[in-house]
Amino acid sequence: MARDHGRVLCTIWYDPDFVTLKPREQLTYVLLISQPWMNWAGICPVMLDGWAASSDGATIADVSASLDELQRRGYVAVDYGTREVLVRSFMRHNGVAKSANVLTSALKSATAVTSTPLRSILASELRRLNHKRADKAADGIDPRTNPSETLPEGFPNPSETLPEGFANPSETLPEGFANPSETLPEGFAGPVGVPGPQPSVDGPLVGRPDQDIVGVSEGTTGGNEEDKSRTLPEGFPNPSGRVSRDRDRDIDISSFSSSSLTSVKSEDKPKTPKTPKPPGDPAFAEFWAAYPLKKSKVAASKSFAKVVKDGIDPEVLIAGAKRYAAEQAGKDSDFVKHPATWLNKGCWDDEPPPPVVPVNAHDEAIKNFMRGPAGPAFTYDPQAGITDGRS
């Protein structure tokens, strides 16, 4: 959908680089960012003839020259072959990353760009948004290659060059430091591929670092106490006086399987006793049974507890509920208050409504009044009205 306005930051007229542009180039830039067909990715179709017609006396050559200068200064990127132009700062200055919907539209437009040079530049602008979705889209538009293969001119590959005086750390060590791959403390077996006696392992190594090692074949480090003590550096005593015994439980574990040593059976885990739920409030149960509308019981229970905590006797609430139930008997339940509302508004103190007098009783009362103490002075009929009977 075509836009109806473009966003120009006021600070652009104080930008030290923008103010050095010629008026024609500044006008071209403002013309671009206010184009109705500019999408949220900052991409707009190149329309040299239409842009030239928007200013009296301007020519296609003038517009083209302005675009070239803006491209040289880094404001835009133009591909005349695919007829696409990119305003590089458009997404950042319009806060595209701040709205999920706007960002979605921008990423969709970015993936539709056909120009290879513009896709590369657009990918770098997306990464400047510092947004995960934008980074992912940028990798899809123009995947990053090996950094060691795409370094700016003049920057040597750090993996190939070292400052003068720095030898390869894998080849030289400070004087007095032996190569750890060649020297090991006496009695320590070297890792695979390194000189030194290798342990032949019959099973998994089990236990903590301060426990005995189980599963090493006899004759290396697991044969007997004497063999084990020889595998420790000088000055380190044997941390355990037991052979093939668990540190915390004085039982022989040599016959246990590795699965039983590395996992804890569910039945061995301590079971936390379930806390029984407290019984319900009997006073609230009686109130609930008496109240005429059974809705929102949890809310009613909380309101009941709050009112009781504030000092109202539960018996008063129960009596009020029974009275209210009698008042609402036979009435439409839509007009009955919810129990929580009834409690929150203190309706147990409401006065009972006046009794409704039936029409026939009302007529009888008027007749009795008309008769008077000395006999029927007047007669009353609902159809005929009042008749004077004194004559």
Secondary structure as a PSIPRED ss2 file (coil, helix, strand):
# PSIPRED VFORMAT (PSIPRED V4.0)

   1 M C   1.000  0.000  0.000
   2 A C   1.000  0.000  0.000
   3 R C   1.000  0.000  0.000
   4 D C   1.000  0.000  0.000
   5 H C   1.000  0.000  0.000
   6 G C   1.000  0.000  0.000
   7 R C   1.000  0.000  0.000
   8 V C   1.000  0.000  0.000
   9 L C   1.000  0.000  0.000
  10 C H   0.000  1.000  0.000
  11 T H   0.000  1.000  0.000
  12 I H   0.000  1.000  0.000
  13 W H   0.000  1.000  0.000
  14 Y H   0.000  1.000  0.000
  15 D C   1.000  0.000  0.000
  16 P C   1.000  0.000  0.000
  17 D C   1.000  0.000  0.000
  18 F H   0.000  1.000  0.000
  19 V H   0.000  1.000  0.000
  20 T H   0.000  1.000  0.000
  21 L C   1.000  0.000  0.000
  22 K C   1.000  0.000  0.000
  23 P H   0.000  1.000  0.000
  24 R H   0.000  1.000  0.000
  25 E H   0.000  1.000  0.000
  26 Q H   0.000  1.000  0.000
  27 L H   0.000  1.000  0.000
  28 T H   0.000  1.000  0.000
  29 Y H   0.000  1.000  0.000
  30 V H   0.000  1.000  0.000
  31 L H   0.000  1.000  0.000
  32 L H   0.000  1.000  0.000
  33 I H   0.000  1.000  0.000
  34 S C   1.000  0.000  0.000
  35 Q C   1.000  0.000  0.000
  36 P C   1.000  0.000  0.000
  37 W C   1.000  0.000  0.000
  38 M C   1.000  0.000  0.000
  39 N C   1.000  0.000  0.000
  40 W C   1.000  0.000  0.000
  41 A C   1.000  0.000  0.000
  42 G C   1.000  0.000  0.000
  43 I E   0.000  0.000  1.000
  44 C E   0.000  0.000  1.000
  45 P E   0.000  0.000  1.000
  46 V C   1.000  0.000  0.000
  47 M C   1.000  0.000  0.000
  48 L H   0.000  1.000  0.000
  49 D H   0.000  1.000  0.000
  50 G H   0.000  1.000  0.000
  51 W H   0.000  1.000  0.000
  52 A H   0.000  1.000  0.000
  53 A H   0.000  1.000  0.000
  54 S C   1.000  0.000  0.000
  55 S C   1.000  0.000  0.000
  56 D C   1.000  0.000  0.000
  57 G C   1.000  0.000  0.000
  58 A C   1.000  0.000  0.000
  59 T C   1.000  0.000  0.000
  60 I H   0.000  1.000  0.000
  61 A H   0.000  1.000  0.000
  62 D H   0.000  1.000  0.000
  63 V H   0.000  1.000  0.000
  64 S H   0.000  1.000  0.000
  65 A H   0.000  1.000  0.000
  66 S H   0.000  1.000  0.000
  67 L H   0.000  1.000  0.000
  68 D H   0.000  1.000  0.000
  69 E H   0.000  1.000  0.000
  70 L H   0.000  1.000  0.000
  71 Q H   0.000  1.000  0.000
  72 R H   0.000  1.000  0.000
  73 R C   1.000  0.000  0.000
  74 G C   1.000  0.000  0.000
  75 Y C   1.000  0.000  0.000
  76 V E   0.000  0.000  1.000
  77 A E   0.000  0.000  1.000
  78 V E   0.000  0.000  1.000
  79 D E   0.000  0.000  1.000
  80 Y C   1.000  0.000  0.000
  81 G C   1.000  0.000  0.000
  82 T C   1.000  0.000  0.000
  83 R C   1.000  0.000  0.000
  84 E E   0.000  0.000  1.000
  85 V E   0.000  0.000  1.000
  86 L E   0.000  0.000  1.000
  87 V E   0.000  0.000  1.000
  88 R C   1.000  0.000  0.000
  89 S C   1.000  0.000  0.000
  90 F H   0.000  1.000  0.000
  91 M H   0.000  1.000  0.000
  92 R H   0.000  1.000  0.000
  93 H H   0.000  1.000  0.000
  94 N C   1.000  0.000  0.000
  95 G C   1.000  0.000  0.000
  96 V H   0.000  1.000  0.000
  97 A H   0.000  1.000  0.000
  98 K H   0.000  1.000  0.000
  99 S C   1.000  0.000  0.000
 100 A H   0.000  1.000  0.000
 101 N H   0.000  1.000  0.000
 102 V H   0.000  1.000  0.000
 103 L H   0.000  1.000  0.000
 104 T H   0.000  1.000  0.000
 105 S H   0.000  1.000  0.000
 106 A H   0.000  1.000  0.000
 107 L H   0.000  1.000  0.000
 108 K H   0.000  1.000  0.000
 109 S H   0.000  1.000  0.000
 110 A H   0.000  1.000  0.000
 111 T H   0.000  1.000  0.000
 112 A C   1.000  0.000  0.000
 113 V C   1.000  0.000  0.000
 114 T C   1.000  0.000  0.000
 115 S C   1.000  0.000  0.000
 116 T H   0.000  1.000  0.000
 117 P H   0.000  1.000  0.000
 118 L H   0.000  1.000  0.000
 119 R H   0.000  1.000  0.000
 120 S H   0.000  1.000  0.000
 121 I H   0.000  1.000  0.000
 122 L H   0.000  1.000  0.000
 123 A H   0.000  1.000  0.000
 124 S H   0.000  1.000  0.000
 125 E H   0.000  1.000  0.000
 126 L H   0.000  1.000  0.000
 127 R H   0.000  1.000  0.000
 128 R C   1.000  0.000  0.000
 129 L C   1.000  0.000  0.000
 130 N C   1.000  0.000  0.000
 131 H C   1.000  0.000  0.000
 132 K H   0.000  1.000  0.000
 133 R H   0.000  1.000  0.000
 134 A H   0.000  1.000  0.000
 135 D H   0.000  1.000  0.000
 136 K H   0.000  1.000  0.000
 137 A H   0.000  1.000  0.000
 138 A H   0.000  1.000  0.000
 139 D H   0.000  1.000  0.000
 140 G H   0.000  1.000  0.000
 141 I H   0.000  1.000  0.000
 142 D C   1.000  0.000  0.000
 143 P C   1.000  0.000  0.000
 144 R C   1.000  0.000  0.000
 145 T C   1.000  0.000  0.000
 146 N C   1.000  0.000  0.000
 147 P C   1.000  0.000  0.000
 148 S C   1.000  0.000  0.000
 149 E C   1.000  0.000  0.000
 150 T C   1.000  0.000  0.000
 151 L C   1.000  0.000  0.000
 152 P C   1.000  0.000  0.000
 153 E C   1.000  0.000  0.000
 154 G C   1.000  0.000  0.000
 155 F C   1.000  0.000  0.000
 156 P C   1.000  0.000  0.000
 157 N C   1.000  0.000  0.000
 158 P C   1.000  0.000  0.000
 159 S C   1.000  0.000  0.000
 160 E C   1.000  0.000  0.000
 161 T C   1.000  0.000  0.000
 162 L C   1.000  0.000  0.000
 163 P C   1.000  0.000  0.000
 164 E C   1.000  0.000  0.000
 165 G C   1.000  0.000  0.000
 166 F C   1.000  0.000  0.000
 167 A C   1.000  0.000  0.000
 168 N C   1.000  0.000  0.000
 169 P C   1.000  0.000  0.000
 170 S C   1.000  0.000  0.000
 171 E C   1.000  0.000  0.000
 172 T C   1.000  0.000  0.000
 173 L C   1.000  0.000  0.000
 174 P C   1.000  0.000  0.000
 175 E C   1.000  0.000  0.000
 176 G C   1.000  0.000  0.000
 177 F C   1.000  0.000  0.000
 178 A C   1.000  0.000  0.000
 179 N C   1.000  0.000  0.000
 180 P C   1.000  0.000  0.000
 181 S C   1.000  0.000  0.000
 182 E C   1.000  0.000  0.000
 183 T C   1.000  0.000  0.000
 184 L C   1.000  0.000  0.000
 185 P C   1.000  0.000  0.000
 186 E C   1.000  0.000  0.000
 187 G C   1.000  0.000  0.000
 188 F C   1.000  0.000  0.000
 189 A C   1.000  0.000  0.000
 190 G C   1.000  0.000  0.000
 191 P C   1.000  0.000  0.000
 192 V C   1.000  0.000  0.000
 193 G C   1.000  0.000  0.000
 194 V C   1.000  0.000  0.000
 195 P C   1.000  0.000  0.000
 196 G C   1.000  0.000  0.000
 197 P C   1.000  0.000  0.000
 198 Q C   1.000  0.000  0.000
 199 P C   1.000  0.000  0.000
 200 S C   1.000  0.000  0.000
 201 V E   0.000  0.000  1.000
 202 D E   0.000  0.000  1.000
 203 G E   0.000  0.000  1.000
 204 P E   0.000  0.000  1.000
 205 L E   0.000  0.000  1.000
 206 V E   0.000  0.000  1.000
 207 G C   1.000  0.000  0.000
 208 R C   1.000  0.000  0.000
 209 P C   1.000  0.000  0.000
 210 D C   1.000  0.000  0.000
 211 Q C   1.000  0.000  0.000
 212 D C   1.000  0.000  0.000
 213 I C   1.000  0.000  0.000
 214 V E   0.000  0.000  1.000
 215 G E   0.000  0.000  1.000
 216 V E   0.000  0.000  1.000
 217 S C   1.000  0.000  0.000
 218 E C   1.000  0.000  0.000
 219 G C   1.000  0.000  0.000
 220 T C   1.000  0.000  0.000
 221 T C   1.000  0.000  0.000
 222 G C   1.000  0.000  0.000
 223 G C   1.000  0.000  0.000
 224 N C   1.000  0.000  0.000
 225 E H   0.000  1.000  0.000
 226 E H   0.000  1.000  0.000
 227 D H   0.000  1.000  0.000
 228 K H   0.000  1.000  0.000
 229 S H   0.000  1.000  0.000
 230 R H   0.000  1.000  0.000
 231 T C   1.000  0.000  0.000
 232 L C   1.000  0.000  0.000
 233 P C   1.000  0.000  0.000
 234 E C   1.000  0.000  0.000
 235 G C   1.000  0.000  0.000
 236 F C   1.000  0.000  0.000
 237 P C   1.000  0.000  0.000
 238 N C   1.000  0.000  0.000
 239 P C   1.000  0.000  0.000
 240 S C   1.000  0.000  0.000
 241 G C   1.000  0.000  0.000
 242 R C   1.000  0.000  0.000
 243 V C   1.000  0.000  0.000
 244 S C   1.000  0.000  0.000
 245 R E   0.000  0.000  1.000
 246 D C   1.000  0.000  0.000
 247 R C   1.000  0.000  0.000
 248 D C   1.000  0.000  0.000
 249 R C   1.000  0.000  0.000
 250 D C   1.000  0.000  0.000
 251 I C   1.000  0.000  0.000
 252 D E   0.000  0.000  1.000
 253 I C   1.000  0.000  0.000
 254 S C   1.000  0.000  0.000
 255 S C   1.000  0.000  0.000
 256 F C   1.000  0.000  0.000
 257 S C   1.000  0.000  0.000
 258 S H   0.000  1.000  0.000
 259 S H   0.000  1.000  0.000
 260 S H   0.000  1.000  0.000
 261 L H   0.000  1.000  0.000
 262 T H   0.000  1.000  0.000
 263 S C   1.000  0.000  0.000
 264 V C   1.000  0.000  0.000
 265 K C   1.000  0.000  0.000
 266 S H   0.000  1.000  0.000
 267 E H   0.000  1.000  0.000
 268 D H   0.000  1.000  0.000
 269 K C   1.000  0.000  0.000
 270 P C   1.000  0.000  0.000
 271 K C   1.000  0.000  0.000
 272 T C   1.000  0.000  0.000
 273 P C   1.000  0.000  0.000
 274 K C   1.000  0.000  0.000
 275 T C   1.000  0.000  0.000
 276 P C   1.000  0.000  0.000
 277 K C   1.000  0.000  0.000
 278 P C   1.000  0.000  0.000
 279 P C   1.000  0.000  0.000
 280 G C   1.000  0.000  0.000
 281 D C   1.000  0.000  0.000
 282 P H   0.000  1.000  0.000
 283 A H   0.000  1.000  0.000
 284 F H   0.000  1.000  0.000
 285 A H   0.000  1.000  0.000
 286 E H   0.000  1.000  0.000
 287 F H   0.000  1.000  0.000
 288 W H   0.000  1.000  0.000
 289 A H   0.000  1.000  0.000
 290 A H   0.000  1.000  0.000
 291 Y C   1.000  0.000  0.000
 292 P C   1.000  0.000  0.000
 293 L C   1.000  0.000  0.000
 294 K C   1.000  0.000  0.000
 295 K C   1.000  0.000  0.000
 296 S C   1.000  0.000  0.000
 297 K H   0.000  1.000  0.000
 298 V H   0.000  1.000  0.000
 299 A H   0.000  1.000  0.000
 300 A H   0.000  1.000  0.000
 301 S H   0.000  1.000  0.000
 302 K H   0.000  1.000  0.000
 303 S H   0.000  1.000  0.000
 304 F H   0.000  1.000  0.000
 305 A H   0.000  1.000  0.000
 306 K H   0.000  1.000  0.000
 307 V H   0.000  1.000  0.000
 308 V H   0.000  1.000  0.000
 309 K H   0.000  1.000  0.000
 310 D C   1.000  0.000  0.000
 311 G C   1.000  0.000  0.000
 312 I C   1.000  0.000  0.000
 313 D C   1.000  0.000  0.000
 314 P H   0.000  1.000  0.000
 315 E H   0.000  1.000  0.000
 316 V H   0.000  1.000  0.000
 317 L H   0.000  1.000  0.000
 318 I H   0.000  1.000  0.000
 319 A H   0.000  1.000  0.000
 320 G H   0.000  1.000  0.000
 321 A H   0.000  1.000  0.000
 322 K H   0.000  1.000  0.000
 323 R H   0.000  1.000  0.000
 324 Y H   0.000  1.000  0.000
 325 A H   0.000  1.000  0.000
 326 A H   0.000  1.000  0.000
 327 E H   0.000  1.000  0.000
 328 Q C   1.000  0.000  0.000
 329 A C   1.000  0.000  0.000
 330 G C   1.000  0.000  0.000
 331 K C   1.000  0.000  0.000
 332 D C   1.000  0.000  0.000
 333 S H   0.000  1.000  0.000
 334 D H   0.000  1.000  0.000
 335 F H   0.000  1.000  0.000
 336 V C   1.000  0.000  0.000
 337 K C   1.000  0.000  0.000
 338 H C   1.000  0.000  0.000
 339 P H   0.000  1.000  0.000
 340 A H   0.000  1.000  0.000
 341 T H   0.000  1.000  0.000
 342 W H   0.000  1.000  0.000
 343 L H   0.000  1.000  0.000
 344 N H   0.000  1.000  0.000
 345 K C   1.000  0.000  0.000
 346 G C   1.000  0.000  0.000
 347 C H   0.000  1.000  0.000
 348 W H   0.000  1.000  0.000
 349 D H   0.000  1.000  0.000
 350 D C   1.000  0.000  0.000
 351 E C   1.000  0.000  0.000
 352 P C   1.000  0.000  0.000
 353 P C   1.000  0.000  0.000
 354 P C   1.000  0.000  0.000
 355 P C   1.000  0.000  0.000
 356 V C   1.000  0.000  0.000
 357 V C   1.000  0.000  0.000
 358 P C   1.000  0.000  0.000
 359 V H   0.000  1.000  0.000
 360 N H   0.000  1.000  0.000
 361 A H   0.000  1.000  0.000
 362 H H   0.000  1.000  0.000
 363 D H   0.000  1.000  0.000
 364 E H   0.000  1.000  0.000
 365 A H   0.000  1.000  0.000
 366 I H   0.000  1.000  0.000
 367 K H   0.000  1.000  0.000
 368 N H   0.000  1.000  0.000
 369 F H   0.000  1.000  0.000
 370 M H   0.000  1.000  0.000
 371 R H   0.000  1.000  0.000
 372 G C   1.000  0.000  0.000
 373 P C   1.000  0.000  0.000
 374 A C   1.000  0.000  0.000
 375 G C   1.000  0.000  0.000
 376 P C   1.000  0.000  0.000
 377 A C   1.000  0.000  0.000
 378 F E   0.000  0.000  1.000
 379 T E   0.000  0.000  1.000
 380 Y E   0.000  0.000  1.000
 381 D E   0.000  0.000  1.000
 382 P C   1.000  0.000  0.000
 383 Q C   1.000  0.000  0.000
 384 A C   1.000  0.000  0.000
 385 G E   0.000  0.000  1.000
 386 I E   0.000  0.000  1.000
 387 T E   0.000  0.000  1.000
 388 D E   0.000  0.000  1.000
 389 G C   1.000  0.000  0.000
 390 R C   1.000  0.000  0.000
 391 S C   1.000  0.000  0.000
